[in-house]
Amino acid sequence: MGTLSTEDWAAIALTLKLASVTTVLLLVLCTPLAWWLAHTSSRWKGPIGAVVALPLVLPPTVIGFYLLVTMGPNGPVGQFTQWLGLGRLPFTFPGLVVGSLIYSLPFAVQPLQRAFESLGQRPLEVAATLGASKLDTFFSVVLPLARPGFITAAVLSFAHTVGEFGVVLMIGGNIPGVTRVVSVQIYDHVEALEYAQAHWLAGGMVVFAFVVLVLLHWLQPRAHRHSSPL
């Protein structure tokens, strides 16, 4: 691994930090949204589900462009953060986190939604007859039964964030130690014709992606077993 430079290791560390923060925030923020989508009969379920799925079909550069405009000095989010004294989000690590949350949103929401839907109503009804509150039911019944869905959501969110390029380049630029992640570092090496360094990083990404796919394949039968109705 001696061929990796200090800048390469910094990009790897920043990428892992970004993926970890994004994954934790997505699991926290997407759990109530996925629960609502799994159980609501509202007419808004379709449109909101479509909004959640948009990052699956939109080019990353489109998402990054509109995030850049929205969070820029003249955008509503940018003006709000400046009014709060937080400055501007573009070209900062918090800006990368916001972009990653939106870009990886469906990879957290959809596995959680499927896990909640597969539970059915019987576990909830049994818990209710035993006098459990809705909050107790969620933490003592729903979370253990939906654990495979949470694992899948976490793995997919982490892996998808690691592989970002278009969004992070648009919203974060290419600032060493601040916003330069692995995918951008590979791009820099290729532009500089440093193919040996690019091979090390790109090869690491290939191995990482393969491990993720094997892990998800291994989790699938376990998910079916653990999510079976009582």
C-alpha positions as CSV (number, residue, x, y, z in Angstrom):
1,M,0.0,0.0,0.0
2,G,3.1,2.2,-0.2
3,T,1.9,3.6,-3.5
4,L,-0.9,5.5,-1.8
5,S,0.0,9.1,-1.1
6,T,-0.9,11.2,1.9
7,E,-3.6,12.9,-0.2
8,D,-5.0,9.4,-1.1
9,W,-5.2,8.4,2.6
10,A,-6.8,11.8,3.4
11,A,-9.4,11.2,0.7
12,I,-10.1,7.7,2.0
13,A,-10.5,9.0,5.6
14,L,-12.8,11.8,4.5
15,T,-14.9,9.3,2.4
16,L,-15.3,7.0,5.4
17,K,-16.2,9.8,7.6
18,L,-18.8,11.2,5.2
19,A,-20.3,7.7,4.6
20,S,-20.5,7.0,8.4
21,V,-22.2,10.4,9.2
22,T,-24.6,10.1,6.3
23,T,-25.6,6.5,7.2
24,V,-26.3,7.3,10.8
25,L,-28.4,10.4,9.9
26,L,-30.3,8.5,7.2
27,L,-31.3,5.7,9.6
28,V,-32.5,8.2,12.1
29,L,-34.3,10.5,9.7
30,C,-35.7,7.8,7.3
31,T,-37.2,5.5,9.9
32,P,-40.3,7.6,10.6
33,L,-40.7,8.4,6.9
34,A,-40.4,4.7,5.9
35,W,-42.9,3.8,8.7
36,W,-45.3,6.3,7.4
37,L,-45.0,5.2,3.8
38,A,-45.5,1.6,4.9
39,H,-48.7,2.2,6.8
40,T,-50.4,5.3,5.4
41,S,-53.4,5.4,3.1
42,S,-52.9,9.1,2.4
43,R,-53.2,10.3,-1.2
44,W,-49.8,11.8,-0.7
45,K,-48.1,8.5,-0.4
46,G,-47.5,8.2,-4.1
47,P,-46.1,11.7,-4.7
48,I,-43.9,11.5,-1.6
49,G,-42.7,8.0,-2.5
50,A,-41.8,9.4,-6.0
51,V,-39.8,12.3,-4.5
52,V,-37.9,9.8,-2.3
53,A,-37.1,7.7,-5.4
54,L,-36.0,10.6,-7.6
55,P,-32.3,10.2,-6.9
56,L,-32.5,6.8,-8.5
57,V,-33.4,8.2,-11.9
58,L,-31.9,11.7,-11.9
59,P,-28.3,12.3,-13.0
60,P,-26.2,13.1,-10.0
61,T,-25.0,16.3,-11.6
62,V,-28.7,17.5,-11.8
63,I,-29.1,16.9,-8.1
64,G,-25.8,18.5,-7.3
65,F,-26.6,21.6,-9.5
66,Y,-29.9,22.3,-7.8
67,L,-28.4,21.7,-4.3
68,L,-25.7,24.2,-5.2
69,V,-28.3,26.7,-6.3
70,T,-30.5,26.1,-3.3
71,M,-27.7,26.3,-0.8
72,G,-25.8,29.1,-2.5
73,P,-25.8,32.7,-1.4
74,N,-28.9,33.6,-3.3
75,G,-30.8,30.3,-2.6
76,P,-33.4,29.9,0.2
77,V,-31.4,27.5,2.2
78,G,-28.2,29.5,1.7
79,Q,-29.9,32.7,2.9
80,F,-31.4,30.9,5.9
81,T,-28.0,29.4,7.0
82,Q,-26.4,32.8,6.6
83,W,-29.2,34.4,8.7
84,L,-28.5,31.8,11.4
85,G,-24.8,32.7,11.3
86,L,-23.8,29.3,9.9
87,G,-22.3,30.6,6.7
88,R,-22.7,28.8,3.3
89,L,-22.9,25.0,2.9
90,P,-21.4,24.6,-0.6
91,F,-17.8,23.6,-0.6
92,T,-17.9,22.5,3.1
93,F,-18.1,19.1,4.8
94,P,-21.7,19.8,6.1
95,G,-22.7,20.6,2.5
96,L,-21.3,17.2,1.4
97,V,-23.4,15.6,4.2
98,V,-26.6,17.4,3.0
99,G,-25.9,16.3,-0.6
100,S,-25.2,12.8,0.5
101,L,-28.4,12.6,2.5
102,I,-30.5,13.5,-0.5
103,Y,-28.5,11.4,-3.0
104,S,-28.7,8.2,-0.8
105,L,-32.2,8.8,0.5
106,P,-34.0,6.0,-1.4
107,F,-31.3,3.5,-0.4
108,A,-32.3,3.9,3.2
109,V,-36.1,4.5,2.9
110,Q,-37.0,1.7,0.5
111,P,-35.4,-1.2,2.5
112,L,-36.9,0.1,5.7
113,Q,-40.3,0.5,4.1
114,R,-40.2,-3.1,2.7
115,A,-39.2,-4.4,6.1
116,F,-42.0,-2.5,7.9
117,E,-44.5,-3.7,5.3
118,S,-43.4,-7.3,5.6
119,L,-44.2,-7.3,9.4
120,G,-48.0,-7.2,8.8
121,Q,-50.4,-6.1,11.5
122,R,-50.4,-9.2,13.7
123,P,-47.3,-8.4,15.8
124,L,-48.6,-4.9,16.5
125,E,-52.0,-6.2,17.5
126,V,-50.5,-8.8,19.8
127,A,-48.4,-6.1,21.5
128,A,-51.5,-3.8,21.8
129,T,-53.5,-6.6,23.5
130,L,-50.6,-7.0,26.0
131,G,-50.9,-3.3,26.9
132,A,-47.8,-2.1,25.2
133,S,-47.8,1.6,24.1
134,K,-47.1,2.5,20.5
135,L,-43.6,3.6,21.5
136,D,-42.9,0.4,23.4
137,T,-44.2,-1.7,20.5
138,F,-41.9,0.1,18.1
139,F,-38.8,-0.4,20.1
140,S,-39.5,-3.9,21.5
141,V,-41.3,-5.5,18.6
142,V,-40.9,-3.6,15.4
143,L,-37.2,-2.8,15.6
144,P,-36.1,-6.4,16.4
145,L,-38.3,-7.9,13.6
146,A,-37.2,-5.3,11.1
147,R,-33.5,-5.6,11.9
148,P,-32.5,-7.1,8.6
149,G,-34.1,-4.1,6.8
150,F,-32.0,-1.7,9.0
151,I,-28.9,-3.7,8.2
152,T,-29.6,-3.6,4.5
153,A,-30.4,0.1,4.6
154,A,-27.2,0.8,6.5
155,V,-25.0,-1.2,4.1
156,L,-26.6,0.3,1.0
157,S,-26.5,3.8,2.3
158,F,-22.8,3.5,3.3
159,A,-21.8,1.9,0.0
160,H,-23.8,4.4,-2.1
161,T,-22.2,7.3,-0.3
162,V,-18.7,5.9,-0.8
163,G,-19.3,5.7,-4.5
164,E,-20.6,9.3,-5.0
165,F,-19.0,11.5,-7.6
166,G,-21.3,13.9,-9.4
167,V,-23.1,15.2,-6.4
168,V,-20.0,15.6,-4.2
169,L,-18.1,17.3,-7.0
170,M,-20.9,19.8,-7.7
171,I,-21.6,20.6,-4.1
172,G,-18.2,20.2,-2.6
173,G,-15.7,21.0,-5.3
174,N,-12.2,19.5,-4.9
175,I,-10.7,20.9,-1.7
176,P,-8.0,18.6,-0.2
177,G,-8.8,17.5,3.3
178,V,-12.2,19.2,3.2
179,T,-14.3,17.9,0.3
180,R,-12.0,15.7,-1.8
181,V,-13.4,12.2,-1.5
182,V,-12.0,9.0,-3.1
183,S,-14.0,9.2,-6.3
184,V,-12.8,12.8,-6.9
185,Q,-9.2,11.7,-6.0
186,I,-9.4,9.0,-8.7
187,Y,-10.6,11.6,-11.2
188,D,-7.7,13.8,-10.3
189,H,-5.2,11.0,-10.8
190,V,-6.6,10.1,-14.2
191,E,-6.5,13.8,-15.3
192,A,-2.9,13.9,-14.2
193,L,-2.2,10.6,-16.1
194,E,-1.2,9.0,-12.7
195,Y,-2.8,5.7,-13.7
196,A,-0.9,3.6,-11.1
197,Q,-2.3,5.6,-8.2
198,A,-5.7,5.6,-9.8
199,H,-5.5,1.8,-10.1
200,W,-4.9,1.4,-6.4
201,L,-7.9,3.5,-5.4
202,A,-10.2,2.2,-8.2
203,G,-9.2,-1.4,-7.4
204,G,-10.1,-0.8,-3.7
205,M,-13.5,0.5,-4.8
206,V,-14.1,-2.6,-6.9
207,V,-13.2,-4.9,-4.0
208,F,-15.4,-2.8,-1.6
209,A,-18.4,-3.0,-4.0
210,F,-17.9,-6.8,-4.4
211,V,-17.9,-7.3,-0.6
212,V,-21.1,-5.2,-0.3
213,L,-22.9,-7.3,-2.9
214,V,-21.8,-10.5,-1.2
215,L,-22.9,-9.2,2.2
216,L,-26.3,-8.2,0.8
217,H,-26.8,-11.6,-0.9
218,W,-25.9,-13.3,2.4
219,L,-28.4,-11.1,4.3
220,Q,-31.4,-11.8,2.0
221,P,-32.4,-15.3,3.2
222,R,-31.8,-14.1,6.8
223,A,-34.1,-11.2,6.2
224,H,-36.9,-13.5,5.0
225,R,-36.5,-15.7,8.1
226,H,-36.5,-12.9,10.6
227,S,-39.4,-11.0,9.0
228,S,-41.8,-13.9,8.9
229,P,-45.1,-13.2,10.8
230,L,-45.6,-14.4,14.3
